Amino acid sequence: MIDGAWIERTRDELPELSEQRRQRFMTEFALSAYDADVLTASRELAGYFESCVALQANAKAVSNWVMGEITRALNDSATSIDRCPISPRLLVELLNLIEGGTISGKIAKTVFDEMWKSGKEPAVIVEEQGLVQVSDSGAIEAIIDEILTREAGQVAEYRSGKDKLFGFFVGQVMKASRGKANPTVVNELLLGKLKGY
């Protein structure tokens, strides 16, 4: 006769089915059905995602990077997730640099590509390549002032109602700062300057 405790123990030892994991990802991590589908398409990818989330609370950010940059790099290099050169710990360290405002999302992609090639820690790459995001409003303001002086004609057009030029100014500031200026600070300062310049 089969023991009830044995049945329970065996049931608990069974691996989680893909559909169960998909549902759990939607409930536990508040992911969309699409994200949950992509992340549970393979047991290994789902495991990588969960390892990252165990180290980092922001499941959506992890999901975006795993489905975006990690998957792209795996496909480009014909590598499987179990041979991924970026461990969950390294990916989470990169995400923490973004979250902490040390680097922007754009700079993070450059750091990611270097991590993939070299296996170096993200903070080491940021330090070596001088990629720290500039959030100092004084430094950003100086760049903005220079651009607005140089582009006086564009400023006049913006003021006459051509709001779409705002993107042009943001682009000029980001170009002048080599992509290091904090986009939030740039937008705030630029808006204020354009309205009262």
Buried (B, 14 or more C-beta within 10 A) or exposed (E): EEEEEEEEEEEEEEEEEBEEBBBBBBEEBEBEEEBBBBBBEBEEBBBBBBBBBEBBEBBEBBBBBBBEBBBEBBEEEEEEBEEBBBBBEBBBBBBBBBBEEBBBEEBBBBBBEBBBEEEBBBBEBBEEEEBBBBBEBEBBBEBBEEBBEEBEEBBEBBEEEEEEBBEBBBEBBBEBBEBBBBBEBBBEBBEEBBEEB
